[in-house]
Amino acid sequence: MSALHGRLSSPDGWPVPGGTVTVMDTTGQQRGRAATRADGGFGVEALSAGVHTVVAVAPGYEPTARAVTLDGVDLDLGVLELARTGGAVLPTPGTWRIDPMHSSIQATALHLGMSRIHGRLRRFAGTVTVADPLEHSGVAVTIDPASVDSDEPDRDAHLRNADFLDVAAHPEIRYVGDGLVRRDPTHWTVHGTLTLKGVSAPVDLDVVYGGSGPDPWGGTRAAFTAGTEISRDEFAISWNQSVLAGVLAVGRTLRIDLDVQAVLEP
């Protein structure tokens, strides 16, 4: 007899608890079933040798199936990805307001040429305007630079002063995107302009659409992830220190990553 083990996950790596994994033989008869745990993991025991079909389902996700051959040895299926229901459906045209409670903006910089320091911008607001055709859509976001948080108060105070964000002179960061280019059904490029520390420059975002659907509060929301890299020098954030034979204390490139949920306005 064999056992099957594995884990259900969303395409962006989140575990899928509360799902059901069913194992059927070649006649379609059920040979085992298990529910997924909080971490998405599952195990189906006491399975006979032979060819089986593993079917995984979960509320809010598209089902998936995989054929396996058991030979008396336990089998680890690894991660089974379930696409979210509605993930291939484009968001409804209209104005979608970004939900800051369920969204994040993170900046990452290289430190001493060998490790990364992460910080978040905690206060922001914005809208995604979905047009028809979708290529005419846009986004507008304002960010409070004083909300920078890298989990170190002294470093955050330095980031707020004139060496970096200079929040006293420039109390707002703005991003305005005015068009989309489709790369495939879920991957897009947003063309836009970032205004940071008084400097405006073109910045493109690589966007992945995570899907849309009803939320528990009676609304409709859509999910996106986005990323880009910007040069600190281009936005007049040129402070640095040279340490250890010319290695810079802070890398000149910043990686920006966004996780966004937006709610459709009535």
For each residue, the residues with C-beta under 8 A, 3 or more apart:
1: 45 46 47 48 72
2: 47 48 49 70 71 72 73 74 75
3: 43 44 45 46 47 74 75
4: 21 23 32 43 44 47 54 68 70 74 75 77
5: 41 42 43 44 74 75 76 77
6: 21 41 42 76 77 78 79 80
7: 15 36 39 40 41 42 78 79 80
8: 15 16 19 21 36 40 42 56 58 79 80 81 82
9: 13 14 15 16 40 79 80 81 82
10: 13 14 15 16 61 81 82 84
11: 81 83 84 87 210
12: 208 210 225
13: 9 10
14: 9 10
15: 7 8 9 10 36 38 39 40 41
16: 8 9 10 19 36 40 58 61 82
17: 36 37 38 39 40
18: 35 36 58 59
19: 8 16 35 36 40 42 56 57 58 59 61 82
20: 33 34 35 36 56 57 58
21: 4 6 8 33 34 35 36 42 44 54 55 56
22: 30 32 33 54 55 56 57
23: 4 30 31 32 33 44 47 52 53 54 55
24: 28 29 30 31 52 53 55
25: 28 29 31 48 50 51 52 53
26: 50 51 52
27:
28: 24 25
29: 24 25
30: 22 23 24 33
31: 23 24 25 47 48 52
32: 4 22 23 44 45 46 47
33: 20 21 22 23 30 44
34: 20 21 42 43 44
35: 18 19 20 21 42
36: 7 8 15 16 17 18 19 20 21 40 41 42 58
37: 17 40 41 42
38: 15 17
39: 7 15 17
40: 7 8 9 15 16 17 19 36 37
41: 5 6 7 15 36 37
42: 5 6 7 8 19 21 34 35 36 37
43: 3 4 5 34
44: 3 4 5 21 23 32 33 34 47
45: 1 3 32
46: 1 3 32
47: 1 2 3 4 23 31 32 44 52 70
48: 1 2 25 31 70
49: 2 70 71 72
50: 25 26 69 70
51: 25 26 67 68 69 70
52: 23 24 25 26 31 47 67 68 69 70
53: 23 24 25 65 66 67 68
54: 4 21 22 23 65 66 67 68 77 80
55: 21 22 23 24 63 64 65
56: 8 19 20 21 22 63 64 65 80 82
57: 19 20 22 61 63
58: 8 16 18 19 20 36 61 82
59: 18 19
60: 84 85 213
61: 10 16 19 57 58 82 83 84 85
62: 82 83 84 85 87
63: 55 56 57 82
64: 55 56 80 81 82 83
65: 53 54 55 56
66: 53 54 77 80
67: 51 52 53 54
68: 4 51 52 53 54 75 77
69: 50 51 52
70: 2 4 47 48 49 50 51 52 73 75
71: 2 49
72: 1 2 49
73: 2 70
74: 2 3 4 5
75: 2 3 4 5 68 70
76: 5 6
77: 4 5 6 54 66 68 80
78: 6 7
79: 6 7 8 9
80: 6 7 8 9 54 56 64 66 77
81: 8 9 10 11 64
82: 8 9 10 16 19 56 58 61 62 63 64
83: 11 61 62 64 87 88 211
84: 10 11 60 61 62 87 210 211 213
85: 60 61 62 211 213
86: 89 211 212 213
87: 11 62 83 84 186 209 210 211
88: 83 185 186 211
89: 86 211 212
90: 130 134 209
91: 96 128 130 209 212 222 264
92: 130 212 220 264
93: 130 131 132
94: 129 130 264 265
95: 127 128 129 130 264 265
96: 91 127 128 129 130 221 222 262 263 264 265
97: 126 127 262 263 265
98: 103 124 125 126 127 128 141 260 261 262
99: 102 103 221 261 262 263
100: 103 123 124 125
101:
102: 99 261
103: 98 99 100 124 258 259 260 261 262
104: 120 258 259
105: 120 121 124 143 256 257 258
106: 118 119 120 121 256 257 258
107: 118 119 120 121 254 255 256 257
108: 116 117 118 119 254 255 256 257
109: 116 117 119 250 251 253 254 255
110: 113 114 115 116 117 250 251 253
111: 114 115 116 117 249 250 251
112: 115 243 244 247 248 249
113: 110 247 248 251
114: 110 111
115: 110 111 112
116: 108 109 110 111
117: 108 109 110 111 150 250
118: 106 107 108 150
119: 106 107 108 109 148 149 150 156 159
120: 104 105 106 107 148 149 150
121: 105 106 107 124 143 144 145 147 148 149 173
122: 144 147 148 149
123: 100 143 144 146 147
124: 98 100 103 105 121 141 142 143 144 147
125: 98 100 141 142
126: 97 98 139 140 141 142 175
127: 95 96 97 98 139 140 262
128: 91 95 96 98 137 138 139 222 224 260 262
129: 94 95 96 137 138 139 140
130: 90 91 92 93 94 95 96 134 137
131: 93 134 135 136 137 138
132: 93 136
133: 136
134: 90 130 131 137 180 182
135: 131 179 180 181 182
136: 131 132 133 179 180
137: 128 129 130 131 134 179 180
138: 128 129 131 176 177 178 179
139: 126 127 128 129 175 176 177 190 192
140: 126 127 129 174 175 176 177
141: 98 124 125 126 174 175 176
142: 124 125 126 172 173 174
143: 105 121 123 124 147 172 173 174 175
144: 121 122 123 124 147 171 172 173
145: 121 148 160 165 167 170 171 172 173
146: 123 160 165 167 171
147: 121 122 123 124 143 144
148: 119 120 121 122 145 156 159 160 165
149: 119 120 121 122 156
150: 117 118 119 120 155 156 159
151:
152: 155 156
153: 156 157
154: 157 158
155: 150 152 158 159
156: 119 148 149 150 152 153 159 160
157: 153 154 160 161
158: 154 155 161 163 164
159: 119 148 150 155 156 164 165
160: 145 146 148 156 157 164 165 166 167
161: 157 158 164 165 166 167
162: 166 168 169
163: 158 166 237 239
164: 158 159 160 161 237 239
165: 145 146 148 159 160 161 170 196 197 237
166: 160 161 162 163 169 170 197
167: 145 146 160 161 170 171
168: 162 171
169: 162 166 198
170: 145 165 166 167 173 196 197 198
171: 144 145 146 167 168
172: 142 143 144 145
173: 121 142 143 144 145 170 194 195 196
174: 140 141 142 143 194 195
175: 126 139 140 141 143 192 193 194 195 203
176: 138 139 140 141 192 193
177: 138 139 140 180 190 191 192 193 205
178: 138 191 192 193
179: 135 136 137 138 190 191
180: 134 135 136 137 177 188 189 190 191 207
181: 135 188 189 191
182: 134 135 185 187 188
183: 187 188 189
184: 187
185: 88 182
186: 87 88 208 209 210
187: 182 183 184 206 207 208 209
188: 180 181 182 183 206 207 208 209
189: 180 181 183 204 205 206 207
190: 139 177 179 180 204 205 207 226
191: 177 178 179 180 181 202 204
192: 139 175 176 177 178 202 203 204 205
193: 175 176 177 178 200 201 202 203
194: 173 174 175 200 201 202 203 230 235
195: 173 174 175 198 199 200
196: 165 170 173 199 230 235 237
197: 165 166 170 235 236 237
198: 169 170 195 236
199: 195 196 234 235 236
200: 193 194 195
201: 193 194 234 235
202: 191 192 193 194
203: 175 192 193 194 228 230
204: 189 190 191 192 228
205: 177 189 190 192 226 227 228 258
206: 187 188 189 226 227 228
207: 180 187 188 189 190 224 225 226
208: 12 186 187 188 224 225 226
209: 87 90 91 186 187 188 222 223 224
210: 11 12 84 87 186 222 223 224 225
211: 83 84 85 86 87 88 89 222 223
212: 86 89 91 92 220 221 222 223
213: 60 84 85 86 220 221
214: 218 219 220
215: 218 219 220 221 263
216:
217:
218: 214 215
219: 214 215 263 264
220: 92 212 213 214 215 263 264
221: 96 99 212 213 215 261 262 263 264
222: 91 96 128 209 210 211 212 261 262 264
223: 209 210 211 212 259 260 261 262
224: 128 207 208 209 210 258 259 260 262
225: 12 207 208 210 257 258 259 260
226: 190 205 206 207 208 257 258 260
227: 205 206 255 256 257 258
228: 203 204 205 206 255 256
229: 253 254 255 256
230: 194 196 203 234 235 253 254 256
231: 234 235 252 253 254
232: 235 237 238 250 252 253 254
233: 236 237 238 252
234: 199 201 230 231
235: 194 196 197 199 201 230 231 232
236: 197 198 199 233
237: 163 164 165 196 197 232 233
238: 232 233
239: 163 164 250
240: 248 249 250 252
241: 248 249 250
242: 246 247 248 249
243: 112 247 248 249
244: 112 247
245:
246: 242
247: 112 113 242 243 244
248: 112 113 240 241 242 243 251 252
249: 111 112 240 241 242 243
250: 109 110 111 117 232 239 240 241
251: 109 110 111 113 248 254
252: 231 232 233 240 248
253: 109 110 229 230 231 232
254: 107 108 109 229 230 231 232 251
255: 107 108 109 227 228 229
256: 105 106 107 108 227 228 229 230
257: 105 106 107 108 225 226 227
258: 103 104 105 106 205 224 225 226 227
259: 103 104 223 224 225
260: 98 103 128 223 224 225 226
261: 98 99 102 103 221 222 223
262: 96 97 98 99 103 127 128 221 222 223 224
263: 96 97 99 215 219 220 221
264: 91 92 94 95 96 219 220 221 222
265: 94 95 96 97
266:
